[in-house]
Amino acid sequence: MEQYNPILDTMAPITLKEMKAVRLMNRVDDKYLLNRRQLMELLERIAPNYYVQRIDGEALAPYHTLYFDTDELAMYTAHHNRKLNRQKLRVRCYRSNQTTFFEIKNKNNKGKTNKIRIPIETELFNRCLEVEEVREFLQKESPYPIASLRDQLENSFRRITLVDKGMHERVTIDSEIRFKNHTSGIDYDLSPLVVMEVKREVGGPSTAIDKALMDMRIHPKRMSKYCIGTALTAPNAKVNRFKDKLRYIEKVIEIGTVIEN
C-alpha cells in the first residue's frame, strides 16, 4: 500500500482522539469492493476533502485477526444460510498501538450490527480462550459453548482511515488482505482486492466520495472477510450462496490486473 503514500501525504492528518468527534449515532454503512487502480483514482479525486488518520505519523495501520467457529462451521453456515440473528467471534490486534480485544459481533433480525469487546494482553492473542475474562465474557454474551470453539481463520490486512472535513463521515480502506485457515492449513492471498466501508449518518449530506464513486460507477457490495476467507480456504464449507460474490471479486481483481499490466 506504500504506493498510496504520495497521495495520503497531501491530506491533512487527524488523530484518533480528534476522530472521536465524528459521532455517528444513527448510521448507515456501505461496503465497496475495488482494485488497487480504482483506489488510487478514488484517493486522487477525494484527497482535498478528507483528513487521514495517522498513528505515530503512519497512515497505514496493520491489523491481525483470528476468528473462532465450531468444527461444523456453525457461525459461517448461519451467515451463508442468511440466518437473521447471527454472531461472529474474533480476537483482533491493532498493531499500531499494540492493543488487543476479544470481540463479539451480533447481527439482529433487523439487519443491525452491534459489536461488543473486552481488552486482553496482546501476548495472549493465541491463547485468548484460556483467559478467564474472555471465558466469562463468552458465557455471558454467546450461545456457543467454549468447548465447541476452535481457531478457524487467521486474517491480516492494512487499513487507511479517512474522515470527511465536514466530520459527517468515516471511511475505512482495507488492503493487503491475507487468510490462513487453521483447520485446512490453506493460505490465500487476496491482496489485489480493496475493501472499503463508508460510515455516515442516516440522511446525512452528500459527500465527495459519493460523487467520486458515482462517477467511477462503483456500487455498494457487501462482504464479510470471515465468510469469504472461509469460502476460499475451507474445502468442506458450503459456498453456493457466495459463488456470485466470489465471481464478482475475481472480476474486480482481473480488471485491475489487466489495466496495471
TORKOL-4160 file (C-alpha; in steps of 0.2 Angstrom, whole numbers, padded with zeros to 4 digits, m for minus):
261
<pt num="1" X="0000" Y="0000" Z="0000"/>
<pt num="2" X="0015" Y="0011" Z="0000"/>
<pt num="3" X="0011" Y="0017" Z="m0017"/>
<pt num="4" X="m0003" Y="0027" Z="m0010"/>
<pt num="5" X="0008" Y="0037" Z="0002"/>
<pt num="6" X="0011" Y="0052" Z="m0010"/>
<pt num="7" X="m0007" Y="0055" Z="m0011"/>
<pt num="8" X="m0010" Y="0052" Z="0008"/>
<pt num="9" X="0004" Y="0064" Z="0011"/>
<pt num="10" X="m0006" Y="0078" Z="0003"/>
<pt num="11" X="m0021" Y="0075" Z="0015"/>
<pt num="12" X="m0022" Y="0084" Z="0032"/>
<pt num="13" X="m0019" Y="0072" Z="0047"/>
<pt num="14" X="m0032" Y="0069" Z="0060"/>
<pt num="15" X="m0028" Y="0060" Z="0077"/>
<pt num="16" X="m0038" Y="0045" Z="0084"/>
<pt num="17" X="m0043" Y="0057" Z="0098"/>
<pt num="18" X="m0049" Y="0070" Z="0086"/>
<pt num="19" X="m0058" Y="0057" Z="0076"/>
<pt num="20" X="m0069" Y="0053" Z="0090"/>
<pt num="21" X="m0078" Y="0069" Z="0087"/>
<pt num="22" X="m0086" Y="0060" Z="0072"/>
<pt num="23" X="m0101" Y="0053" Z="0082"/>
<pt num="24" X="m0112" Y="0043" Z="0070"/>
<pt num="25" X="m0127" Y="0039" Z="0082"/>
<pt num="26" X="m0139" Y="0033" Z="0069"/>
<pt num="27" X="m0128" Y="0027" Z="0055"/>
<pt num="28" X="m0128" Y="0018" Z="0039"/>
<pt num="29" X="m0114" Y="0008" Z="0032"/>
<pt num="30" X="m0110" Y="0004" Z="0014"/>
<pt num="31" X="m0096" Y="m0008" Z="0008"/>
<pt num="32" X="m0087" Y="m0006" Z="m0009"/>
<pt num="33" X="m0075" Y="m0019" Z="m0017"/>
<pt num="34" X="m0061" Y="m0011" Z="m0028"/>
<pt num="35" X="m0045" Y="m0015" Z="m0036"/>
<pt num="36" X="m0029" Y="m0005" Z="m0032"/>
<pt num="37" X="m0030" Y="0005" Z="m0048"/>
<pt num="38" X="m0048" Y="0011" Z="m0043"/>
<pt num="39" X="m0042" Y="0015" Z="m0026"/>
<pt num="40" X="m0028" Y="0026" Z="m0032"/>
<pt num="41" X="m0040" Y="0036" Z="m0044"/>
<pt num="42" X="m0053" Y="0037" Z="m0029"/>
<pt num="43" X="m0040" Y="0044" Z="m0017"/>
<pt num="44" X="m0034" Y="0057" Z="m0031"/>
<pt num="45" X="m0052" Y="0063" Z="m0033"/>
<pt num="46" X="m0056" Y="0065" Z="m0014"/>
<pt num="47" X="m0040" Y="0070" Z="m0006"/>
<pt num="48" X="m0044" Y="0088" Z="m0004"/>
<pt num="49" X="m0060" Y="0084" Z="0005"/>
<pt num="50" X="m0054" Y="0072" Z="0018"/>
<pt num="51" X="m0042" Y="0070" Z="0033"/>
<pt num="52" X="m0032" Y="0054" Z="0035"/>
<pt num="53" X="m0029" Y="0046" Z="0052"/>
<pt num="54" X="m0011" Y="0045" Z="0057"/>
<pt num="55" X="m0004" Y="0035" Z="0072"/>
<pt num="56" X="0014" Y="0039" Z="0076"/>
<pt num="57" X="0015" Y="0048" Z="0059"/>
<pt num="58" X="0009" Y="0032" Z="0049"/>
<pt num="59" X="m0007" Y="0032" Z="0039"/>
<pt num="60" X="m0006" Y="0013" Z="0036"/>
<pt num="61" X="m0012" Y="0003" Z="0051"/>
<pt num="62" X="m0009" Y="m0016" Z="0052"/>
<pt num="63" X="m0022" Y="m0027" Z="0059"/>
<pt num="64" X="m0021" Y="m0045" Z="0064"/>
<pt num="65" X="m0037" Y="m0055" Z="0067"/>
<pt num="66" X="m0041" Y="m0073" Z="0072"/>
<pt num="67" X="m0059" Y="m0079" Z="0070"/>
<pt num="68" X="m0067" Y="m0094" Z="0080"/>
<pt num="69" X="m0080" Y="m0106" Z="0075"/>
<pt num="70" X="m0086" Y="m0124" Z="0078"/>
<pt num="71" X="m0080" Y="m0139" Z="0070"/>
<pt num="72" X="m0096" Y="m0139" Z="0059"/>
<pt num="73" X="m0093" Y="m0120" Z="0055"/>
<pt num="74" X="m0109" Y="m0115" Z="0063"/>
<pt num="75" X="m0106" Y="m0096" Z="0063"/>
<pt num="76" X="m0101" Y="m0097" Z="0045"/>
<pt num="77" X="m0115" Y="m0108" Z="0040"/>
<pt num="78" X="m0128" Y="m0096" Z="0049"/>
<pt num="79" X="m0121" Y="m0082" Z="0038"/>
<pt num="80" X="m0121" Y="m0092" Z="0022"/>
<pt num="81" X="m0139" Y="m0098" Z="0025"/>
<pt num="82" X="m0145" Y="m0080" Z="0029"/>
<pt num="83" X="m0150" Y="m0083" Z="0047"/>
<pt num="84" X="m0156" Y="m0066" Z="0053"/>
<pt num="85" X="m0149" Y="m0067" Z="0071"/>
<pt num="86" X="m0131" Y="m0072" Z="0070"/>
<pt num="87" X="m0114" Y="m0070" Z="0078"/>
<pt num="88" X="m0095" Y="m0069" Z="0075"/>
<pt num="89" X="m0082" Y="m0071" Z="0087"/>
<pt num="90" X="m0064" Y="m0065" Z="0085"/>
<pt num="91" X="m0048" Y="m0058" Z="0093"/>
<pt num="92" X="m0040" Y="m0043" Z="0085"/>
<pt num="93" X="m0024" Y="m0035" Z="0087"/>
<pt num="94" X="m0022" Y="m0017" Z="0082"/>
<pt num="95" X="m0003" Y="m0017" Z="0079"/>
<pt num="96" X="0000" Y="0001" Z="0078"/>
<pt num="97" X="m0003" Y="0004" Z="0096"/>
<pt num="98" X="m0002" Y="m0015" Z="0101"/>
<pt num="99" X="m0019" Y="m0015" Z="0109"/>
<pt num="100" X="m0029" Y="m0032" Z="0108"/>
<pt num="101" X="m0048" Y="m0035" Z="0110"/>
<pt num="102" X="m0059" Y="m0050" Z="0110"/>
<pt num="103" X="m0074" Y="m0045" Z="0100"/>
<pt num="104" X="m0091" Y="m0052" Z="0098"/>
<pt num="105" X="m0101" Y="m0046" Z="0083"/>
<pt num="106" X="m0120" Y="m0048" Z="0083"/>
<pt num="107" X="m0132" Y="m0045" Z="0069"/>
<pt num="108" X="m0150" Y="m0045" Z="0073"/>
<pt num="109" X="m0166" Y="m0048" Z="0063"/>
<pt num="110" X="m0167" Y="m0030" Z="0058"/>
<pt num="111" X="m0150" Y="m0031" Z="0050"/>
<pt num="112" X="m0142" Y="m0020" Z="0063"/>
<pt num="113" X="m0124" Y="m0025" Z="0069"/>
<pt num="114" X="m0118" Y="m0022" Z="0086"/>
<pt num="115" X="m0100" Y="m0025" Z="0092"/>
<pt num="116" X="m0095" Y="m0028" Z="0110"/>
<pt num="117" X="m0077" Y="m0031" Z="0116"/>
<pt num="118" X="m0065" Y="m0033" Z="0130"/>
<pt num="119" X="m0047" Y="m0029" Z="0131"/>
<pt num="120" X="m0034" Y="m0043" Z="0133"/>
<pt num="121" X="m0015" Y="m0043" Z="0134"/>
<pt num="122" X="m0008" Y="m0044" Z="0117"/>
<pt num="123" X="0004" Y="m0058" Z="0121"/>
<pt num="124" X="m0012" Y="m0069" Z="0125"/>
<pt num="125" X="m0018" Y="m0067" Z="0107"/>
<pt num="126" X="m0016" Y="m0085" Z="0103"/>
<pt num="127" X="m0022" Y="m0091" Z="0119"/>
<pt num="128" X="m0036" Y="m0080" Z="0122"/>
<pt num="129" X="m0049" Y="m0094" Z="0125"/>
<pt num="130" X="m0039" Y="m0098" Z="0141"/>
<pt num="131" X="m0041" Y="m0081" Z="0148"/>
<pt num="132" X="m0054" Y="m0080" Z="0162"/>
<pt num="133" X="m0061" Y="m0064" Z="0157"/>
<pt num="134" X="m0064" Y="m0070" Z="0140"/>
<pt num="135" X="m0072" Y="m0086" Z="0146"/>
<pt num="136" X="m0084" Y="m0076" Z="0157"/>
<pt num="137" X="m0087" Y="m0064" Z="0143"/>
<pt num="138" X="m0092" Y="m0078" Z="0131"/>
<pt num="139" X="m0103" Y="m0087" Z="0144"/>
<pt num="140" X="m0112" Y="m0071" Z="0146"/>
<pt num="141" X="m0114" Y="m0065" Z="0128"/>
<pt num="142" X="m0113" Y="m0080" Z="0117"/>
<pt num="143" X="m0124" Y="m0095" Z="0114"/>
<pt num="144" X="m0109" Y="m0106" Z="0109"/>
<pt num="145" X="m0101" Y="m0117" Z="0122"/>
<pt num="146" X="m0082" Y="m0113" Z="0124"/>
<pt num="147" X="m0078" Y="m0131" Z="0122"/>
<pt num="148" X="m0085" Y="m0131" Z="0105"/>
<pt num="149" X="m0074" Y="m0116" Z="0098"/>
<pt num="150" X="m0059" Y="m0119" Z="0088"/>
<pt num="151" X="m0046" Y="m0107" Z="0080"/>
<pt num="152" X="m0053" Y="m0106" Z="0062"/>
<pt num="153" X="m0047" Y="m0092" Z="0051"/>
<pt num="154" X="m0032" Y="m0080" Z="0053"/>
<pt num="155" X="m0033" Y="m0064" Z="0044"/>
<pt num="156" X="m0021" Y="m0049" Z="0041"/>
<pt num="157" X="m0023" Y="m0033" Z="0032"/>
<pt num="158" X="m0018" Y="m0014" Z="0032"/>
<pt num="159" X="m0031" Y="0000" Z="0035"/>
<pt num="160" X="m0032" Y="0018" Z="0029"/>
<pt num="161" X="m0045" Y="0028" Z="0039"/>
<pt num="162" X="m0052" Y="0044" Z="0032"/>
<pt num="163" X="m0064" Y="0057" Z="0039"/>
<pt num="164" X="m0073" Y="0070" Z="0028"/>
<pt num="165" X="m0069" Y="0088" Z="0033"/>
<pt num="166" X="m0087" Y="0091" Z="0037"/>
<pt num="167" X="m0085" Y="0077" Z="0051"/>
<pt num="168" X="m0100" Y="0068" Z="0044"/>
<pt num="169" X="m0092" Y="0053" Z="0038"/>
<pt num="170" X="m0079" Y="0040" Z="0042"/>
<pt num="171" X="m0071" Y="0029" Z="0028"/>
<pt num="172" X="m0060" Y="0013" Z="0031"/>
<pt num="173" X="m0050" Y="0006" Z="0017"/>
<pt num="174" X="m0043" Y="m0012" Z="0019"/>
<pt num="175" X="m0030" Y="m0019" Z="0008"/>
<pt num="176" X="m0016" Y="m0032" Z="0008"/>
<pt num="177" X="m0029" Y="m0045" Z="0014"/>
<pt num="178" X="m0022" Y="m0062" Z="0018"/>
<pt num="179" X="m0030" Y="m0078" Z="0025"/>
<pt num="180" X="m0024" Y="m0093" Z="0034"/>
<pt num="181" X="m0036" Y="m0107" Z="0038"/>
<pt num="182" X="m0030" Y="m0116" Z="0054"/>
<pt num="183" X="m0041" Y="m0132" Z="0050"/>
<pt num="184" X="m0036" Y="m0135" Z="0032"/>
<pt num="185" X="m0019" Y="m0127" Z="0033"/>
<pt num="186" X="m0023" Y="m0117" Z="0017"/>
<pt num="187" X="m0017" Y="m0099" Z="0014"/>
<pt num="188" X="m0025" Y="m0087" Z="0002"/>
<pt num="189" X="m0018" Y="m0070" Z="m0004"/>
<pt num="190" X="m0032" Y="m0058" Z="m0008"/>
<pt num="191" X="m0021" Y="m0043" Z="m0008"/>
<pt num="192" X="m0026" Y="m0037" Z="m0025"/>
<pt num="193" X="m0043" Y="m0033" Z="m0018"/>
<pt num="194" X="m0048" Y="m0017" Z="m0008"/>
<pt num="195" X="m0062" Y="m0017" Z="0004"/>
<pt num="196" X="m0069" Y="0000" Z="0008"/>
<pt num="197" X="m0083" Y="0004" Z="0021"/>
<pt num="198" X="m0091" Y="0021" Z="0021"/>
<pt num="199" X="m0100" Y="0025" Z="0038"/>
<pt num="200" X="m0111" Y="0040" Z="0039"/>
<pt num="201" X="m0127" Y="0047" Z="0047"/>
<pt num="202" X="m0143" Y="0042" Z="0040"/>
<pt num="203" X="m0150" Y="0056" Z="0029"/>
<pt num="204" X="m0133" Y="0065" Z="0030"/>
<pt num="205" X="m0126" Y="0077" Z="0016"/>
<pt num="206" X="m0119" Y="0070" Z="0000"/>
<pt num="207" X="m0100" Y="0070" Z="0001"/>
<pt num="208" X="m0085" Y="0070" Z="m0011"/>
<pt num="209" X="m0084" Y="0051" Z="m0010"/>
<pt num="210" X="m0102" Y="0049" Z="m0015"/>
<pt num="211" X="m0099" Y="0059" Z="m0031"/>
<pt num="212" X="m0082" Y="0050" Z="m0035"/>
<pt num="213" X="m0090" Y="0033" Z="m0033"/>
<pt num="214" X="m0104" Y="0038" Z="m0044"/>
<pt num="215" X="m0093" Y="0045" Z="m0057"/>
<pt num="216" X="m0082" Y="0029" Z="m0057"/>
<pt num="217" X="m0098" Y="0018" Z="m0057"/>
<pt num="218" X="m0093" Y="0009" Z="m0041"/>
<pt num="219" X="m0108" Y="0002" Z="m0032"/>
<pt num="220" X="m0110" Y="m0005" Z="m0014"/>
<pt num="221" X="m0107" Y="m0023" Z="m0012"/>
<pt num="222" X="m0107" Y="m0032" Z="0005"/>
<pt num="223" X="m0093" Y="m0043" Z="0010"/>
<pt num="224" X="m0088" Y="m0052" Z="0026"/>
<pt num="225" X="m0070" Y="m0056" Z="0027"/>
<pt num="226" X="m0073" Y="m0071" Z="0038"/>
<pt num="227" X="m0085" Y="m0079" Z="0026"/>
<pt num="228" X="m0075" Y="m0075" Z="0010"/>
<pt num="229" X="m0059" Y="m0081" Z="0018"/>
<pt num="230" X="m0068" Y="m0097" Z="0024"/>
<pt num="231" X="m0076" Y="m0100" Z="0007"/>
<pt num="232" X="m0058" Y="m0098" Z="m0001"/>
<pt num="233" X="m0049" Y="m0109" Z="0012"/>
<pt num="234" X="m0061" Y="m0122" Z="0019"/>
<pt num="235" X="m0065" Y="m0137" Z="0006"/>
<pt num="236" X="m0079" Y="m0143" Z="0017"/>
<pt num="237" X="m0088" Y="m0126" Z="0018"/>
<pt num="238" X="m0105" Y="m0123" Z="0009"/>
<pt num="239" X="m0102" Y="m0109" Z="m0004"/>
<pt num="240" X="m0117" Y="m0109" Z="m0015"/>
<pt num="241" X="m0124" Y="m0093" Z="m0010"/>
<pt num="242" X="m0106" Y="m0085" Z="m0010"/>
<pt num="243" X="m0102" Y="m0090" Z="m0028"/>
<pt num="244" X="m0109" Y="m0074" Z="m0036"/>
<pt num="245" X="m0099" Y="m0064" Z="m0024"/>
<pt num="246" X="m0083" Y="m0074" Z="m0027"/>
<pt num="247" X="m0085" Y="m0071" Z="m0046"/>
<pt num="248" X="m0088" Y="m0053" Z="m0043"/>
<pt num="249" X="m0072" Y="m0052" Z="m0033"/>
<pt num="250" X="m0062" Y="m0061" Z="m0047"/>
<pt num="251" X="m0069" Y="m0049" Z="m0060"/>
<pt num="252" X="m0064" Y="m0033" Z="m0049"/>
<pt num="253" X="m0046" Y="m0040" Z="m0047"/>
<pt num="254" X="m0045" Y="m0046" Z="m0065"/>
<pt num="255" X="m0050" Y="m0028" Z="m0072"/>
<pt num="256" X="m0037" Y="m0020" Z="m0061"/>
<pt num="257" X="m0023" Y="m0033" Z="m0066"/>
<pt num="258" X="m0026" Y="m0031" Z="m0085"/>
<pt num="259" X="m0025" Y="m0012" Z="m0083"/>
<pt num="260" X="m0010" Y="m0012" Z="m0072"/>
<pt num="261" X="m0001" Y="m0024" Z="m0085"/>
